[in-house]
């Protein structure tokens, strides 16, 4: 249990996940006295590195880096605290059959060369598609840095705010059409307007499926593709990679910066209640019955957790509470960490020696029909019989994670709904995932030394993710920007004076970006200085 200091606080931050730590650091840089309260014994939230089998360490939940804002890396001196990244040599590798595969690269020309093996027309279309994503993504990325207009005046005000934002972007009409399509269309329809080959479309559609319990033919799913294309790694736009030491290295560096700024961090300090006096917050009550006082509380917990578990309902407007209850929060994600005695040997790219595809994101999802069937299986049964899987093997670039010549793999699997009997289904679900990998790499299951299976129920209990949702709330257009968490409270301020949202349930949403934490800190500092 960590205890540092008992002095007064200007702000209490609930939750020492990456957004909470980012928020705390920016607040402390502005001169505020900050206390962070963390339920678990370690900081980091879902971005942690833990030993799951003797000698084998891995990023337990969040597992890859690419969206962390470069300005946050610089402002918080994360590299000075030892943080290092290694980019994937290729972005994704999709085994398609016993003899065929498809690779995706950051470089357009290399990716076009891959596409040409399946469709000359798709190879020609790629440059235009990626230019569109970059242009439209630039507009959205700028909005991610900004506080959304708090359109509490109704739908007319919301639409006006949206129109102003688009006008300010200076987009020509064709690109405005592209923006509308990316925000509203099914990813299957968006990609169908650019490409013809099913493998090509599936490879690109995967980013719209990650953490999204929806069919690729559902309206609004195209945004997921864009969201995952908005980052950069060490100055390379759109690149993804590994944090050396696992994702916990990111939050360890953030903790060190926070402590250097005299932020008080308490672990094993679960918050049981947000204290409200009059029309404003007064601090929090911990699970052990003790209190921590502060006139401001920044919640790095999901909106459903904050308002349905930590704030008494009598302090909340009825309409607000009803809408919080209806926030959709479910990723349908099964997360497995695996200890391996050898690398997977793919029949389409044979060999046990480490190759570039072993260092990439290995995606099991060869066709659009496969992606769709995975969703339909989960809707109609216990879980998907043909799971969509992303495998990363970070030990291929980081030998601190596993014993010599051994490896660790992260498996991010869909679709596995929250509302199932996971005590009975945990091992059958994991077996189904392993069987899907074995179809392309027959040695995989035999190479397994140990596995840690985290069901949606486990993700909910361990990391406080409602419904097991890795984004705190679904990242669909109706729950983004001015609607996150609900219309009228998108500016990081809750309905109680002094209560703020600084987690992934606030704009701009999930992924290890740090932006909700930084943006919320900016608004808290503004309010502090006004008063």
VOGU-3710 file (C-alpha; in Angstrom, 3 decimals, decimal comma):
1> xxxxxxxxxx> 0,000/0,000/0,000  1,418/3,356/-1,037  0,838/6,417/1,132  2,477/9,786/0,482  1,446/12,831/2,477  -1,751/13,764/4,269  -2,036/17,420/3,275  -5,027/19,093/1,687  -5,814/18,465/-1,966  -7,163/20,770/-4,636
11> xxxxxxxxxx> -8,178/17,783/-6,777  -8,716/14,098/-6,128  -8,294/11,812/-9,138  -10,155/8,501/-8,906  -8,169/5,782/-10,676  -4,456/5,610/-11,539  -4,917/4,357/-15,072  -3,018/6,188/-17,787  -5,638/8,940/-18,188  -5,795/9,521/-14,443
21> xxxxxxxxxx> -2,014/9,814/-14,223  -1,890/12,141/-17,223  -4,600/14,321/-15,709  -2,772/14,402/-12,373  0,526/15,405/-13,992  -0,967/18,309/-15,933  -2,852/19,520/-12,878  0,312/19,410/-10,779  2,263/21,224/-13,504  -0,327/24,012/-13,185
31> xxxxxxxxxx> 0,346/24,270/-9,464  -2,606/22,348/-8,036  -2,258/19,913/-5,147  -3,326/16,515/-6,465  -4,110/13,174/-4,856  -4,639/10,006/-6,928  -6,593/7,117/-5,407  -6,152/3,677/-6,952  -8,238/0,625/-6,075  -5,553/-1,933/-6,994
41> xxxxxxxxxx> -2,121/-2,457/-5,455  -0,395/-1,178/-8,599  -0,928/1,848/-10,815  -1,701/1,656/-14,520  -5,318/0,558/-14,778  -5,615/-1,628/-17,872  -2,139/-0,546/-19,066  -0,041/-2,755/-16,786  2,647/-5,412/-17,135  2,295/-8,398/-14,809
51> xxxxxxxxxx> 3,737/-11,877/-14,384  1,061/-14,421/-15,288  3,271/-17,545/-15,101  6,653/-17,921/-13,394  9,217/-16,148/-15,581  6,626/-14,862/-18,072  5,431/-11,245/-18,013  3,040/-9,554/-20,399  0,791/-6,558/-20,895  -2,219/-7,935/-19,062
61> xxxxxxxxxx> -5,047/-6,081/-20,809  -4,044/-3,215/-23,128  -1,348/-4,697/-25,337  -0,053/-2,353/-28,066  0,884/1,298/-28,466  0,197/3,671/-31,353  -2,332/6,253/-30,177  -0,431/7,794/-27,246  -0,265/11,510/-28,008  3,334/12,603/-28,805
71> xxxxxxxxxx> 2,831/15,884/-26,956  2,009/13,958/-23,787  5,152/11,852/-24,214  7,161/15,089/-24,431  5,317/17,132/-21,786  5,545/14,384/-19,184  9,182/13,517/-20,021  8,232/9,875/-20,446  11,350/8,949/-22,394  13,526/10,589/-19,751
81> xxxxxxxxxx> 11,829/8,192/-17,331  13,006/5,272/-19,481  10,083/4,702/-21,848  11,092/3,201/-25,204  9,083/2,067/-28,214  9,823/-0,408/-30,996  7,715/-0,132/-34,142  6,324/-3,203/-35,857  8,331/-3,976/-39,022  4,988/-4,552/-40,698
91> xxxxxxxxxx> 1,645/-3,474/-39,328  -0,486/-6,585/-39,735  -0,157/-10,106/-41,078  -3,255/-12,067/-42,075  -2,908/-15,795/-42,752  -5,600/-16,582/-45,320  -5,122/-20,282/-46,054  -2,528/-23,011/-45,812  -0,518/-21,315/-48,560  -1,562/-17,680/-48,746
101> xxxxxxxxxx> -1,287/-14,570/-46,577  -1,677/-10,808/-46,798  0,563/-8,220/-45,151  -0,206/-4,586/-44,338  2,584/-2,025/-44,021  2,781/1,593/-42,916  4,372/2,323/-46,301  1,729/2,730/-49,029  3,896/1,345/-51,842  4,676/-1,895/-50,005
111> xxxxxxxxxx> 1,032/-2,395/-49,101  -0,036/-1,701/-52,688  2,400/-4,367/-53,814  0,663/-6,844/-51,520  -2,780/-5,782/-52,750  -1,683/-6,230/-56,367  -1,349/-9,963/-55,779  -5,106/-10,029/-55,188  -6,413/-7,132/-57,278  -4,655/-4,633/-59,526
121> xxxxxxxxxx> -7,591/-2,261/-59,087  -7,255/-2,413/-55,301  -3,539/-1,688/-55,534  -4,345/1,434/-57,545  -7,108/2,483/-55,135  -4,972/2,285/-52,007  -3,191/5,637/-52,384  -6,476/7,489/-52,773  -8,025/5,674/-49,838  -5,132/6,381/-47,497
131> xxxxxxxxxx> -5,023/10,029/-48,628  -8,703/10,286/-47,747  -8,118/8,709/-44,336  -5,224/11,078/-43,645  -7,217/14,173/-44,646  -10,410/13,236/-42,832  -8,367/11,898/-39,947  -6,587/15,232/-39,635  -9,933/16,940/-39,067  -10,995/14,402/-36,446
141> xxxxxxxxxx> -7,562/14,399/-34,788  -7,724/18,165/-34,266  -11,111/17,755/-32,595  -9,636/15,124/-30,277  -7,367/17,757/-28,750  -10,242/20,147/-28,102  -13,006/20,322/-25,558  -16,294/19,527/-27,340  -18,903/22,283/-27,426  -21,153/21,627/-24,460
151> xxxxxxxxxx> -24,351/21,563/-26,522  -26,789/21,490/-23,652  -29,289/23,608/-25,561  -30,802/20,660/-27,368  -30,335/19,012/-30,740  -30,413/22,308/-32,625  -27,452/23,590/-30,656  -25,672/20,290/-31,174  -26,139/20,410/-34,927  -25,036/24,031/-35,032
161> xxxxxxxxxx> -21,901/23,169/-33,068  -21,164/20,339/-35,468  -21,631/22,596/-38,482  -19,278/25,200/-37,022  -16,599/22,580/-36,468  -16,858/21,345/-40,039  -16,798/24,867/-41,459  -13,651/25,606/-39,481  -11,997/22,555/-40,953  -12,026/24,142/-44,405
171> xxxxxxxxxx> -12,831/20,895/-46,185  -13,876/20,829/-49,817  -17,243/19,202/-50,534  -15,826/15,816/-51,628  -13,902/15,501/-48,388  -16,960/16,524/-46,366  -18,753/13,660/-48,018  -15,893/11,380/-47,043  -16,114/12,594/-43,457  -19,843/11,926/-43,337
181> xxxxxxxxxx> -19,316/8,422/-44,717  -16,573/7,616/-42,223  -18,736/8,780/-39,335  -22,005/7,170/-40,404  -21,495/4,249/-42,787  -20,931/0,558/-42,116  -17,255/-0,193/-42,600  -18,245/-2,855/-45,145  -19,974/-0,227/-47,292  -17,170/2,303/-46,923
191> xxxxxxxxxx> -14,550/-0,198/-48,053  -16,852/-1,559/-50,765  -16,772/1,861/-52,380  -12,987/1,688/-52,704  -11,951/-1,964/-53,021  -13,164/-5,163/-54,654  -11,166/-8,038/-53,137  -12,660/-9,630/-50,039  -9,299/-10,307/-48,347  -8,222/-6,703/-48,864
201> xxxxxxxxxx> -11,464/-5,408/-47,409  -11,259/-7,755/-44,413  -7,669/-6,709/-43,697  -8,698/-3,055/-43,555  -12,002/-3,700/-41,768  -10,284/-5,354/-38,822  -9,542/-1,990/-37,183  -13,271/-1,250/-37,169  -14,010/-4,537/-35,374  -11,448/-4,224/-32,556
211> xxxxxxxxxx> -13,306/-3,808/-29,273  -16,566/-3,237/-31,122  -19,404/-5,690/-30,544  -21,049/-5,038/-33,885  -21,347/-6,415/-37,377  -19,051/-4,812/-39,980  -22,302/-4,201/-41,883  -23,724/-2,062/-39,037  -23,991/1,723/-39,558  -21,304/3,735/-37,783
221> xxxxxxxxxx> -18,663/0,988/-37,703  -16,467/2,812/-40,227  -15,399/5,239/-37,497  -13,441/2,488/-35,728  -11,187/2,173/-38,760  -10,479/5,904/-38,644  -9,932/6,041/-34,881  -7,187/3,424/-35,054  -5,430/5,319/-37,861  -5,102/8,616/-35,977
231> xxxxxxxxxx> -1,940/8,007/-33,976  1,771/7,961/-34,544  4,789/6,270/-33,016  8,146/8,020/-32,727  7,140/10,470/-35,439  5,727/7,917/-37,911  1,998/8,584/-38,558  -0,209/5,522/-38,368  2,525/3,295/-36,926  1,924/0,802/-34,125
241> xxxxxxxxxx> 4,442/-0,959/-31,941  5,570/-2,267/-28,584  6,509/-0,486/-25,373  9,678/-2,117/-24,067  8,741/-3,610/-20,718  5,112/-3,915/-21,785  2,300/-1,389/-21,519  3,068/-1,041/-17,831  6,259/0,776/-18,813  4,080/3,651/-20,043
251> xxxxxxxxxx> 2,195/4,053/-16,778  5,338/3,461/-14,711  6,942/6,424/-16,466  3,774/8,467/-15,868  3,809/7,556/-12,178  7,449/8,650/-11,883  6,628/12,005/-13,470  3,616/12,428/-11,200  5,708/11,734/-8,102  8,367/14,164/-9,332
261> xxxxxxxxxx> 5,588/16,772/-9,440  4,599/15,959/-5,835  1,371/14,203/-6,744  0,207/12,070/-3,812  -0,563/8,518/-4,967  -2,443/6,052/-2,801  -2,824/2,441/-3,888  -5,211/-0,093/-2,360  -7,462/2,916/-1,835  -10,789/1,955/-3,391
271> xxxxxxxxxx> -13,303/4,790/-3,588  -16,746/3,772/-2,338  -18,570/7,086/-2,635  -18,179/10,610/-3,989  -19,117/13,023/-1,217  -21,588/15,757/-2,175  -22,331/18,737/0,027  -24,870/21,276/-1,168  -24,517/21,493/-4,942  -20,848/20,480/-5,128
281> xxxxxxxxxx> -18,400/17,681/-4,355  -16,508/17,662/-1,078  -14,245/14,637/-1,549  -14,635/10,871/-1,401  -15,215/8,043/1,050  -12,930/5,032/0,738  -13,982/1,420/1,122  -12,347/1,332/4,562  -14,612/4,168/5,721  -11,977/6,904/5,748
291> xxxxxxxxxx> -12,467/10,115/3,781  -10,311/12,262/1,537  -11,432/15,864/1,159  -11,170/18,068/-1,932  -13,426/20,579/-3,692  -12,825/18,875/-7,039  -12,920/15,220/-8,096  -11,753/13,965/-11,493  -13,088/10,494/-12,259  -10,925/8,214/-14,355
301> xxxxxxxxxx> -13,576/5,525/-14,116  -16,293/4,645/-16,609  -19,400/6,872/-16,490  -21,554/3,899/-15,526  -19,281/3,120/-12,589  -19,137/6,741/-11,480  -22,839/7,524/-11,621  -24,375/4,150/-10,843  -21,976/3,068/-8,081  -20,129/6,054/-6,604
311> xxxxxxxxxx> -22,621/8,947/-6,680  -25,887/8,683/-4,764  -28,838/8,921/-7,140  -30,511/11,732/-5,193  -27,729/14,055/-6,325  -28,378/13,429/-10,027  -31,077/14,695/-12,410  -33,473/11,896/-13,341  -33,079/12,323/-17,086  -29,276/12,313/-16,792
321> xxxxxxxxxx> -29,333/9,142/-14,708  -31,667/7,404/-17,168  -29,310/8,187/-20,034  -26,250/6,991/-18,131  -28,036/3,686/-17,515  -28,650/3,358/-21,259  -25,025/4,000/-22,291  -23,915/0,963/-24,286  -20,805/-0,627/-22,817  -19,708/-4,001/-24,150
331> xxxxxxxxxx> -16,659/-4,987/-26,190  -17,416/-8,735/-26,249  -13,710/-9,316/-25,753  -11,817/-12,348/-24,497  -8,227/-11,501/-23,535  -5,661/-14,318/-23,274  -1,988/-14,132/-22,282  0,049/-17,134/-23,388  3,465/-18,515/-22,451  5,047/-20,304/-25,446
341> xxxxxxxxxx> 7,960/-22,677/-25,781  8,331/-21,746/-29,459  6,953/-19,322/-32,028  3,867/-20,232/-34,088  4,806/-21,924/-37,360  2,363/-20,688/-40,003  1,905/-23,031/-42,940  1,577/-20,037/-45,272  4,802/-18,487/-43,910  6,724/-21,453/-42,414
351> xxxxxxxxxx> 9,569/-21,331/-39,950  10,173/-21,260/-36,215  12,858/-18,601/-36,434  11,679/-15,055/-35,708  10,487/-13,282/-38,858  8,847/-9,920/-39,507  5,352/-11,359/-39,395  6,003/-12,638/-35,859  6,701/-9,026/-34,825  3,495/-7,674/-36,392
361> xxxxxxxxxx> -0,156/-7,821/-35,467  -1,218/-11,332/-36,512  -4,896/-11,209/-37,438  -7,240/-14,164/-37,841  -10,082/-12,705/-39,889  -9,528/-13,611/-43,549  -12,806/-12,464/-45,142  -15,686/-10,075/-44,573  -17,966/-13,095/-44,268  -15,727/-14,417/-41,476
371> xxxxxxxxxx> -15,938/-11,107/-39,600  -19,711/-11,082/-39,979  -20,140/-14,710/-38,926  -18,087/-14,148/-35,798  -20,588/-11,504/-34,718  -23,641/-13,558/-35,697  -22,349/-16,595/-33,778  -22,059/-14,540/-30,619  -25,489/-13,006/-31,064  -27,072/-16,418/-31,489
381> xxxxxxxxxx> -25,086/-18,566/-29,060  -22,632/-18,578/-26,200  -19,721/-17,051/-28,120  -18,166/-16,979/-31,563  -17,250/-20,346/-33,061  -15,043/-18,520/-35,583  -13,385/-15,869/-33,424  -11,655/-12,811/-34,781  -8,196/-12,729/-33,190  -5,272/-10,353/-33,028
391> xxxxxxxxxx> -2,070/-11,936/-31,739  0,999/-9,972/-30,736  4,236/-11,617/-29,614  6,084/-8,791/-27,832  8,930/-11,058/-26,675  10,175/-11,039/-30,279  11,437/-7,490/-29,634  11,628/-7,460/-25,818  13,586/-10,258/-24,149  12,693/-8,991/-20,668
401> xxxxxxxxxx> 9,252/-10,590/-20,904  10,136/-14,297/-21,159  12,980/-16,727/-20,439  15,590/-17,176/-23,147  14,219/-18,877/-26,298  10,662/-18,714/-24,890  7,920/-16,240/-25,784  4,762/-14,529/-24,593  1,765/-13,808/-26,798  -1,215/-11,492/-26,352
411> xxxxxxxxxx> -4,504/-12,697/-27,830  -7,320/-10,184/-28,278  -10,382/-12,165/-29,306  -13,946/-11,449/-30,426  -16,872/-11,925/-30,044  -17,453/-13,140/-26,484  -20,438/-11,346/-24,890  -20,507/-10,361/-21,229  -23,849/-11,955/-20,407  -22,742/-15,588/-20,415
421> xxxxxxxxxx> -21,874/-18,216/-17,793  -18,135/-17,594/-17,862  -17,378/-19,930/-14,975  -18,470/-22,764/-17,263  -17,392/-21,268/-20,607  -13,941/-19,855/-19,799  -11,887/-22,873/-20,909  -14,125/-23,930/-23,859  -13,921/-20,372/-25,189  -10,121/-20,359/-24,923
431> xxxxxxxxxx> -9,975/-23,771/-26,613  -12,036/-22,376/-29,498  -9,556/-19,506/-29,893  -6,587/-21,881/-29,891  -8,266/-24,143/-32,455  -8,777/-21,132/-34,759  -5,051/-20,328/-34,550  -4,082/-23,985/-35,027  -5,819/-23,971/-38,410  -3,093/-21,619/-39,658
441> xxxxxxxxxx> -0,223/-22,491/-37,263  -0,662/-26,188/-36,332  2,048/-26,136/-33,657  0,479/-23,360/-31,621  -1,507/-25,308/-29,010  1,311/-27,799/-28,513  3,716/-24,899/-27,888  1,638/-23,520/-25,002  3,251/-23,682/-21,565  0,538/-21,748/-19,735
451> xxxxxxxxxx> -2,340/-19,396/-20,420  -4,196/-16,688/-18,536  -7,795/-16,300/-19,732  -9,589/-13,041/-18,964  -13,289/-13,156/-19,818  -15,479/-10,032/-20,127  -16,536/-10,658/-16,525  -12,882/-10,733/-15,453  -12,137/-7,487/-17,305  -15,119/-5,895/-15,595
461> xxxxxxxxxx> -14,113/-7,058/-12,113  -10,345/-6,569/-12,340  -10,192/-3,296/-14,250  -13,602/-1,752/-13,584  -14,670/-1,972/-17,228  -18,497/-2,114/-17,360  -19,592/-5,009/-19,522  -15,886/-5,688/-20,072  -15,801/-2,676/-22,430  -12,191/-1,732/-23,138
471> xxxxxxxxxx> -13,302/1,790/-24,112  -15,458/2,397/-20,962  -18,383/2,906/-23,392  -18,956/1,823/-26,988  -17,183/3,986/-29,581  -20,147/4,440/-31,910  -21,053/7,848/-33,398  -24,044/8,248/-31,088  -21,653/8,010/-28,096  -18,832/10,229/-29,355
481> xxxxxxxxxx> -17,838/13,905/-29,197  -20,753/16,039/-27,885  -22,577/12,836/-26,817  -19,763/11,436/-24,651  -20,789/10,563/-22,015  -24,129/12,343/-22,646  -25,230/15,488/-24,461  -24,793/18,513/-22,212  -21,796/17,130/-20,314  -19,198/16,630/-23,045
491> xxxxxxxxxx> -16,916/19,370/-21,688  -15,530/17,063/-18,967  -17,818/18,600/-16,321  -20,421/16,426/-14,627  -23,854/17,548/-13,395  -22,443/18,205/-9,904  -20,195/21,217/-9,382  -16,557/20,178/-9,037  -17,041/16,711/-10,566  -15,128/16,007/-13,780
501> xxxxxxxxxx> -14,678/13,159/-16,269  -11,074/12,360/-17,241  -11,278/8,760/-18,467  -12,018/6,945/-21,711  -15,747/7,498/-21,188  -15,103/11,172/-22,019  -14,051/12,701/-25,356  -12,218/11,521/-27,424  -12,778/8,025/-26,053  -10,742/4,877/-25,644
511> xxxxxxxxxx> -7,334/3,624/-26,598  -4,129/4,550/-24,785  -4,102/8,182/-25,941  -3,927/10,151/-22,697  -6,107/12,806/-24,323  -9,162/12,583/-22,036  -6,838/13,093/-19,070  -4,989/16,025/-20,609  -8,145/17,730/-21,899  -9,948/17,333/-18,579
521> xxxxxxxxxx> -6,984/18,815/-16,705  -7,137/21,854/-18,970  -10,788/22,457/-18,030  -10,177/21,864/-14,328  -7,344/24,398/-14,344  -9,575/26,925/-16,123  -12,269/26,558/-13,475  -9,716/26,733/-10,674  -8,247/29,969/-11,993  -11,668/31,551/-12,508
531> x> -12,481/30,983/-8,847
//
